[in-house]
Structure formats: structure tokens, C-alpha cells
Amino acid sequence: MFQLALILLGNDFVKRQWWWLAGMGFVWAISGVAIFVDAVGRAAYFPVHPFGYLVLIAVAITLLLSGGWLLRRAIRLARRPEHVSMAALLSKDLPAASPAMRSTDATQVTGLLVVHVWTPISLAGEMIPNPLLDRYIAAVDIHGTVSTGHAALECTPDIYVSHQPAVEIDPSSASFLELVGKDVAGTFEPSYEVEAAGWCDSTAHVVFDHFDRARLASFWDVYRQDTTYNLAHRNCSSSVAHCLEAALEGSLGADEKSLVALFRVIFNPELWYAAQRRKCAQAMTWTPGLVLDYAQALQAAMTRAPVGWESLLSGMRRSWRYGVDVFAARVSRQGKAARYQSRVTPRRKDDH
């Protein structure tokens, strides 16, 4: 989550507000130490169960490691030069220092940014159902043909990111596993129209209307100089993910005078989900299914999706006000009914 937050906030925001990030990391680290000491002390003097305090210890270690990472990263990023690409700086597969990958001062938006995904299920024939594998890895039909899907990124009029091996790799072949992790010759498709005409239209797409086209163009100019294709860490999906992060870098850190952007990133549930998809891809590899989930989560976070903490709180406030109004109206009706009943009820003889 922290890496994705730093990418979306951008290097300029970090250099302005790095002390807030460092302070947050320091507080988290101290909180982790305090919880750890308290849990260990309670486990030593008040042993309830051998594993009774493991949850607190796990939370303490998580806070300590996360706070230490954020503190160290904030201090290191504060000393970085201006306009260094944050996405390249935090990625293990990309060169961190490259003049062509530096950002621009102004956001230039021309056209739309579209992430195209060909899902494995849509490309397979009469398939054998395999939950999760069909969605995120590959689909297998009844004839044994394996389909892994494809991902591409389009930014009109002249940017199209579609990385494929120069010689098609058959996932059903016996030598497929031998090619995993090995560099092979690759190529880039010229445009979506050419690729769709030679294959088929994409089965899913995600559209972004707020991005930095200049940053994306500079990143793409550097990335496409190397056509090497690798199934593990430089495939079609990883290329789309890196270009998407370059285009969206700094999009949530434009506010220079307040920390609204920082808290909006930290407490955005869509970004937490996107961070989990990114973490899965880093642990395994980028696949079309992960790219689709990642792009949809980022798109929802960028366009203020209706389902979120803000809408949840506003809905709770509206429900509370409605309940108060209903209760007040019910009390008022009960009072009026009681007064009317007292007027129309005849008095008994023994009443004084």
C-alpha cells in the first residue's frame, strides 16, 4: 500500500510533505514497539494460553516494520533530485535513473487512456472450469489448448503498449516451462486496430480520463528501447502495469497546501484493494486478470467511486437524520393523540 500511495502522490508531493510521512512512520514504529512490549509482558506474567497474545505480537511487528520502512523511505525520497520518476524508483524491474523518465511540471491530457484486456476465459473454447486459474492464470479447453490471455494499453493518438514475443509461445508445448524466466526476443504491436484485426477485439477495457500524457510518453520512449520479452517479469501485463503507474503518478498529490490528498489515499478502500493486487503480482507475476483488477481498482479510486468510506459515512448520516425525524414525528403524534384522548374521554362519577 505504501509503494502505491507514494506513486500516486508523486515525487513532488513527497519532497514537500516528507516530514508528515516520516512522522507517521515514527508513530507507527513506536506504537509497534509499545504493543510488542505490552504483549510480551502480559504473556510472561499472565499466561492464559500459549498462543493467546500472538495476534497482538503480529500486529506489533507489522506496525514496527511498516513504520520503519515508511520512515526510512520518506527520508531517502526527500533527498532525491526533483522530478525523478517514483514508479521507476520503487520498481525492481525498471531503471531508476533515466533522464527521459523524468516527469513534467504540468499535466497534459489529450484523449483517453484505455487498458485493453483479453481474458483467458474468453479466448478458450469449450473450457474445463478451474476456479481462480481461469481468471488469473490460464484457461484450458476440452482439447487441452491453454489460453493465457493478453493485455494492452492505448493512449490516442500515438501511444500503444502491447508487448508480445517475436515468436509465439505455445503454453501447451512441453518446452513452455523451460521458457519461464528466460529472456526471448519480443516485439511491440503498432496499434489496437492492427492487433484487433489480426486477432479479435478485447473482452474488457478500463478507461481513464485523468492522467499525465507527457509522463507516459517519456516513460514509454525509454521502455520500448528494449524489446526483450520475459514470461516472468517483462511480459504484456507487466508492461501495461508499469505504463499505467507512470501515467497516474502524482495524480492524487496535486494539492500543495494541505494533506487532504495524503489522507484520501490512506483511507481509500479501493487503493487498498489495488495495493493487494499489486502485491500479488510482485510475489508471482503480472497476468491479464491481475491487470484488469488493478486497473479497475485504480479507475474507481481516481473517479471517486460511489462505494467508499465517504459515501458510507454520508449514508450513515442521512440514515441517522431520517431516524431522528421519524422518531420526533412519532413522539409528536403520540402527544397529540394523548391530548385528544383526554379531551374526548368522559369523566367518571368518582373523578374529582
Disulfide bonds with the S-S distance in Angstrom:
none
